[in-house]
Amino acid sequence: MSHLKKKGDFSEQEIGKYLAGELNRKESVEIEAWINKDPENKKKFQECKIIWELSAQIIEPELIDIDQAGSEVTKRLHGFGKQKKFFAYLTKAAAVLFLPLLITSLAYIIYICPICPSDDRIQELSSRIDVSYGTVAHFVLFDGTNVWLNSGSHFEYPSQFPGSSRKVYLEGEAYFEVAESSKPFVVRTKHMEVMATGTSFNVLAYPDDDMIQTTLVEGKVALYKLRSDSRPLLLTKLEPNEKATYYIYSNKNELSVELTDAEAYTAWKNGKLIFNNDSFEEIVTKLSRWYNTDIRLIDPELKTYSYTATFTDETLLQVLELLENSAPITYTYHQRNKKQDGTFSKRVVEIRIRK
């Protein structure tokens, strides 16, 4: 597909490749022009998009891809370099990248606890939500608490909060706007608990990360370490715009608390990723989750680089091209391979230092 069709139309297969981020920049621009040319084209695109998303969730949820065409990019990239030493020729580079926010349809898997014949207490229903990589989910708990779940997150909550607290369980990342109540709201992760009342805060607790991070937007939260005797140990209390990072596998289970810009850690719920002199390793980890892609840093030195940028509403290939054009890196993009069972492998991107 090297030029627009004479009839000004694209097949469902071509639109599917576009949605999967498997077209080059020129081909993507052609489809975007076609979409915006006529309302009927936009209608066809939306119909194909719905079918593509639903089929991806039913057949292969782990391969849901959020690559979509974005609006025109206003460039604002602010620097890429080593910690404490930036590349001088990059200080004027700029770009704002827009990641699409794909709100997933929520499928609830209900687990009913067995009732023991000798126990006439009403057992609580527990609802579980698993958010596929490349998607973001938003829902409201029955007590009025708003919850946003980031890509690849696992969340459990009861149908009622009959006890002295409102306790939920999280693996992944979530943003909470807690409804006020006399009962504290408790977010339990594998290694710690975050306790709040009427509060807005973010919890980052992916199982494959070596740390748990809590960022407070407003209100107050208390962080507790979970001990083997099941008695939580108070670690710290946070004030607004404070971020606590608890390093799980450190010999001393180190905890650091620092003032920060809370928006940089909560903007993901609005489809935006903000990085402010963050390590390139951390950025690549987040981009990998957003795009459901295995992004690998081939040269270890890249882990020492820092980067400042805002990402919103761009395809993966567009992001990679902007990185390559504004930083001393190059990338290799590997297409998905079809497996024997008919599914496809995850996309792989290798990033190297440009020689």
C-alpha positions in Angstrom: 0.0 0.0 0.0 2.2 2.8 -1.3 -0.5 5.2 -2.4 -4.2 6.0 -1.9 -6.6 3.8 -3.7 -8.2 5.3 -6.9 -11.6 4.7 -5.3 -10.5 6.3 -2.1 -11.1 3.2 0.0 -9.2 0.8 2.2 -9.9 -2.8 3.0 -10.7 -4.2 6.5 -7.3 -5.9 6.4 -5.4 -2.7 5.8 -7.4 -0.9 8.5 -6.6 -3.8 10.9 -2.9 -3.4 10.2 -3.2 0.3 10.9 -4.9 -0.3 14.2 -2.2 -2.9 15.1 0.5 -0.3 14.4 2.0 -2.4 11.6 2.1 0.2 8.9 5.0 2.6 8.3 4.6 6.4 8.7 3.7 7.0 5.1 1.0 4.4 5.0 -0.5 5.6 8.3 -0.7 9.1 7.0 -2.6 7.9 3.9 -5.2 6.1 6.0 -5.5 9.1 8.3 -6.1 11.4 5.3 -8.7 8.9 4.0 -10.5 8.8 7.4 -10.8 12.6 7.6 -11.8 13.0 4.0 -15.3 11.8 4.2 -17.8 11.0 7.1 -18.6 7.6 5.4 -14.9 6.8 5.6 -14.8 7.7 9.3 -17.9 5.5 9.9 -16.3 2.5 8.2 -13.2 3.0 10.2 -15.1 3.2 13.5 -17.0 0.0 12.6 -13.7 -1.8 11.7 -12.2 -0.5 14.9 -15.0 -1.9 17.1 -14.8 -5.3 15.4 -11.0 -5.3 15.7 -11.0 -4.5 19.4 -13.7 -7.0 20.3 -12.0 -9.8 18.4 -8.7 -9.0 20.0 -10.3 -9.3 23.5 -12.1 -12.5 22.7 -9.4 -14.4 20.8 -6.2 -13.1 22.3 -6.7 -10.5 25.2 -3.0 -10.2 25.9 -2.4 -8.9 22.4 -4.9 -5.9 22.6 -3.1 -3.1 21.0 -3.9 0.6 21.5 -2.0 1.9 18.5 -4.2 4.4 16.7 -3.7 7.5 14.6 -3.4 10.7 16.5 -3.9 14.3 15.8 -1.1 16.6 14.6 1.8 16.5 17.1 3.0 19.7 18.8 6.7 19.1 19.5 7.9 19.5 23.0 10.7 17.0 23.7 13.0 18.4 26.4 16.2 16.5 26.5 17.8 13.1 26.4 21.1 12.4 28.0 23.0 10.8 30.8 22.2 11.5 34.4 23.8 14.8 35.4 25.2 15.2 31.8 22.9 16.0 28.9 23.7 15.9 25.3 24.1 19.6 24.3 22.8 19.2 20.8 19.5 17.8 22.1 18.6 20.5 24.6 16.5 22.2 22.0 14.7 19.1 20.7 11.0 19.0 21.5 8.0 16.8 20.9 4.7 16.0 22.5 3.5 12.4 21.8 -0.1 11.4 22.3 -0.9 7.9 23.4 -4.4 6.7 22.8 -6.5 6.0 25.8 -8.4 2.8 25.1 -11.1 2.2 27.7 -11.6 -1.5 28.0 -15.0 -3.2 28.4 -15.0 -4.6 31.9 -15.7 -8.3 32.2 -16.3 -9.3 35.7 -15.3 -12.8 36.9 -17.3 -13.6 40.0 -16.0 -16.0 42.6 -18.5 -17.3 45.2 -17.0 -18.4 48.4 -18.3 -21.8 49.5 -20.5 -21.7 52.5 -19.6 -24.2 55.3 -22.7 -26.0 56.6 -21.7 -25.1 60.2 -21.3 -21.4 59.3 -24.6 -19.5 58.6 -22.8 -16.2 57.9 -23.5 -14.7 54.5 -20.3 -15.1 52.4 -19.2 -12.1 50.4 -19.0 -12.1 46.7 -15.5 -11.1 45.4 -15.3 -9.5 42.0 -12.1 -9.6 39.9 -11.0 -7.4 37.1 -8.0 -8.1 34.9 -7.0 -5.3 32.5 -5.3 -6.3 29.3 -2.0 -4.7 28.3 -2.6 -1.6 26.2 -5.8 -0.7 27.9 -7.1 1.5 30.8 -10.3 0.8 32.7 -12.4 3.1 34.8 -15.3 2.1 37.1 -17.1 3.2 40.3 -17.3 1.0 43.4 -20.7 0.7 45.1 -19.5 3.1 47.8 -18.9 5.8 45.2 -15.1 5.4 45.0 -13.8 6.0 41.5 -11.1 3.6 40.3 -8.9 3.8 37.2 -6.8 0.7 36.4 -3.7 0.9 34.2 -2.5 -1.5 31.6 -1.9 -5.1 32.8 -3.4 -4.6 36.2 -5.3 -7.1 38.4 -7.9 -5.8 40.9 -10.2 -7.5 43.4 -12.9 -6.1 45.6 -15.9 -7.4 47.6 -19.6 -6.8 46.8 -19.9 -5.1 50.2 -17.7 -3.6 52.9 -19.3 -5.1 56.1 -16.3 -4.8 58.4 -14.5 -1.8 59.9 -12.6 -0.9 56.6 -13.1 -0.9 52.8 -10.4 -3.3 51.6 -9.4 -4.0 48.0 -6.5 -5.8 46.4 -4.2 -4.6 43.6 -1.5 -5.9 41.4 -0.5 -3.3 38.8 -1.3 0.4 38.9 -4.4 2.2 40.0 -5.6 5.7 40.7 -8.3 6.1 43.4 -10.7 9.0 44.2 -12.0 7.6 47.5 -15.6 8.4 48.5 -15.7 9.8 52.0 -16.8 7.4 54.8 -16.2 6.7 58.4 -14.5 3.5 57.2 -10.9 3.8 56.0 -10.2 2.7 52.4 -7.4 0.2 52.2 -5.5 -0.9 49.1 -3.6 -4.1 49.8 -0.7 -5.1 47.6 1.6 -8.1 47.9 4.0 -6.4 50.3 2.2 -3.3 51.8 -1.1 -1.6 52.4 -2.1 2.0 51.7 -4.8 3.4 54.0 -6.9 6.5 53.2 -10.3 8.1 53.9 -11.6 10.7 51.4 -8.4 10.9 49.3 -7.0 10.9 45.8 -3.9 8.9 45.3 -2.0 6.6 42.9 -0.5 3.2 43.7 2.1 1.5 41.4 2.6 -2.2 42.3 3.3 -4.4 39.4 4.5 -7.9 40.5 7.6 -7.8 38.2 8.8 -4.5 39.6 11.2 -4.3 42.5 9.4 -1.4 44.2 6.0 -0.1 45.2 5.2 3.5 44.7 2.4 5.7 46.2 1.8 9.3 45.1 -0.7 11.4 47.0 -2.8 14.1 45.1 -5.0 15.3 48.0 -6.0 14.2 51.5 -3.8 11.9 53.6 -2.6 8.3 53.3 -0.7 6.0 55.6 1.6 3.2 54.3 2.0 0.0 56.2 4.4 -2.9 55.6 2.9 -6.4 55.7 4.7 -8.6 58.2 4.7 -12.4 58.5 2.7 -12.2 61.7 -0.1 -10.3 59.7 0.4 -7.2 61.9 1.0 -4.2 59.6 3.9 -1.9 60.5 3.5 1.8 59.9 6.1 3.0 57.4 5.1 6.6 56.8 2.3 9.1 56.2 2.1 11.2 53.1 1.0 14.8 52.4 -0.2 16.0 49.0 2.4 16.0 46.2 4.5 13.5 48.1 5.7 10.3 46.5 6.8 7.3 48.6 8.9 4.5 47.0 9.3 1.3 48.9 12.1 -1.0 47.5 10.9 -4.5 48.1 14.1 -6.5 47.5 16.5 -4.1 49.2 18.4 -5.7 52.2 16.8 -3.1 54.4 13.5 -2.7 52.5 14.4 1.0 51.9 11.7 3.6 51.8 12.2 7.1 50.3 9.7 10.0 50.4 10.1 13.1 48.2 8.1 16.0 47.0 7.0 15.6 43.4 4.6 16.8 40.7 1.7 14.4 41.3 0.3 15.0 37.8 3.3 13.2 36.3 2.3 10.0 38.1 -1.5 10.3 37.6 -1.9 11.7 34.0 -1.9 8.1 32.6 -5.6 7.8 33.6 -6.3 10.6 31.0 -4.3 8.9 28.3 -1.1 10.8 28.9 2.4 9.8 30.1 4.6 12.5 31.6 8.3 12.0 32.1 10.5 14.6 33.9 14.2 13.6 33.7 13.2 10.0 34.3 15.5 7.1 33.5 15.2 5.7 30.0 14.8 2.2 31.5 11.7 3.3 33.5 10.2 5.0 30.4 10.7 1.9 28.2 9.0 -0.2 30.9 5.9 2.0 30.8 5.9 2.2 27.1 6.1 -1.5 26.8 3.0 -1.9 29.0 1.1 0.8 27.1 1.8 -0.7 23.7 1.8 -4.3 24.7 5.3 -4.6 23.2 8.6 -6.1 24.4 10.9 -3.1 24.2 14.5 -4.1 24.9 17.5 -1.9 25.6 20.4 -3.7 23.9 23.2 -1.4 25.2 23.4 -1.4 29.0 24.6 2.2 28.8 21.0 3.3 27.8 19.8 2.6 31.3 21.8 5.5 32.5 20.2 8.0 30.2 17.4 10.3 31.3 14.5 11.7 29.3 11.9 14.4 29.6 8.8 14.2 27.5 5.0 14.0 27.4 3.4 11.2 25.4 -0.2 11.2 24.2 -2.0 9.8 21.2 0.7 8.4 18.8 1.3 5.0 17.3 4.2 3.0 18.5 6.1 3.5 15.2 5.6 7.2 15.4 7.0 7.2 19.0 10.0 5.2 17.9 10.6 7.5 14.9 10.5 10.6 17.1 12.9 9.0 19.6 15.3 8.1 16.8 15.1 11.6 15.3 15.7 13.4 18.6 18.1 11.1 20.5 21.3 9.2 19.7 19.5 5.9 19.4 18.4 3.6 16.7 15.8 0.8 16.8 14.9 -2.5 15.1 11.2 -3.3 14.9 10.3 -7.0 14.7 6.8 -8.0 13.4 4.7 -10.5 15.3 5.2 -14.1 14.3 2.3 -16.5 14.0 2.5 -19.5 16.3 1.4 -23.0 15.7 -1.7 -22.5 17.7 -2.8 -19.7 15.5 -2.0 -16.9 17.9 0.7 -14.3 17.4 3.8 -13.5 19.4 4.3 -10.2 21.1 6.0 -7.5 19.0 9.7 -6.9 19.9 11.6 -3.7 19.6 15.3 -3.5 20.1 16.9 -0.1 20.9 20.6 0.6 20.6 22.9 3.5 20.8 23.5 5.0 17.4 27.1 4.7 16.4 
